[in-house]
Amino acid sequence: MSVRQSILAVLTLGPAYGLQLHDEVELRTCREGSLNVGQAYSTLGRLKTAGLVACESTTAGGLPLYELTPAGRQEAARWLGTAQQVSGSAWGEMMDHVLLAASLPGHDPLPLIRAYEEAWLDISSHEQNPENVGSSEVAGTRLARAQAEAERLLAHSALAWLEQFRTDTTGFTVAMQSERPRRGRRPLQLLKEH
């Protein structure tokens, strides 16, 4: 999932400093591997250059507070309502996208869930097309069929997960954490429910 889009989405909750944004993305998603703090700060720099975030104020401790510009707010809203391309390799990204959207207080994740359901329905409805290639069937054709079947089965799983998630989206929202780490140490992380 895009670090850029994740940071913009979290900033819809209000101004935040860099490490706080890093921790919020980590808390709200099931990313494979952790997000590098340096990557979060370099992304913030690019977002500022692109005019999507501004840094108009600071915390009491002097940390810069990043906030969305009108263009950044528009970009975040667009991403939070649009399903990304789906395939087997995009399963984790889709899951993080939905979880992040569901965790934002005041944001309705149902349009995004429906958009993903439509995308996965298209894949799950494709029937295997057994081609008559005879006894000299090439391995490439068999591999392509196996890959298509794997995608179809994954689509069924994605649809089941999305349906279960859609039936009860309550209790997933998380307010922005305000506890600042002392002496460079992070506060205790909340346990994620998976």
Rosetta blueprint (number, residue, H / E / L):
1 M L
2 S L
3 V H
4 R H
5 Q H
6 S H
7 I H
8 L H
9 A H
10 V H
11 L H
12 T H
13 L H
14 G L
15 P L
16 A E
17 Y L
18 G H
19 L H
20 Q H
21 L H
22 H H
23 D H
24 E H
25 V H
26 E H
27 L H
28 R H
29 T L
30 C L
31 R L
32 E L
33 G L
34 S L
35 L L
36 N L
37 V H
38 G H
39 Q H
40 A H
41 Y H
42 S H
43 T H
44 L H
45 G H
46 R H
47 L H
48 K H
49 T H
50 A L
51 G L
52 L L
53 V E
54 A E
55 C E
56 E E
57 S E
58 T E
59 T L
60 A L
61 G L
62 G L
63 L L
64 P E
65 L E
66 Y E
67 E E
68 L E
69 T L
70 P H
71 A H
72 G H
73 R H
74 Q H
75 E H
76 A H
77 A H
78 R H
79 W H
80 L H
81 G L
82 T L
83 A L
84 Q L
85 Q L
86 V L
87 S L
88 G H
89 S H
90 A H
91 W H
92 G H
93 E H
94 M H
95 M H
96 D H
97 H H
98 V H
99 L H
100 L H
101 A H
102 A H
103 S H
104 L L
105 P L
106 G L
107 H L
108 D L
109 P L
110 L H
111 P H
112 L H
113 I H
114 R H
115 A H
116 Y H
117 E H
118 E H
119 A H
120 W H
121 L H
122 D H
123 I H
124 S H
125 S L
126 H L
127 E L
128 Q L
129 N L
130 P L
131 E L
132 N L
133 V L
134 G L
135 S L
136 S L
137 E L
138 V L
139 A H
140 G H
141 T H
142 R H
143 L H
144 A H
145 R H
146 A H
147 Q H
148 A H
149 E H
150 A H
151 E H
152 R H
153 L H
154 L H
155 A H
156 H H
157 S H
158 A H
159 L H
160 A H
161 W H
162 L H
163 E H
164 Q H
165 F H
166 R H
167 T H
168 D L
169 T L
170 T L
171 G L
172 F L
173 T L
174 V L
175 A L
176 M L
177 Q L
178 S L
179 E L
180 R L
181 P L
182 R L
183 R L
184 G L
185 R L
186 R L
187 P L
188 L L
189 Q L
190 L L
191 L L
192 K L
193 E L
194 H L
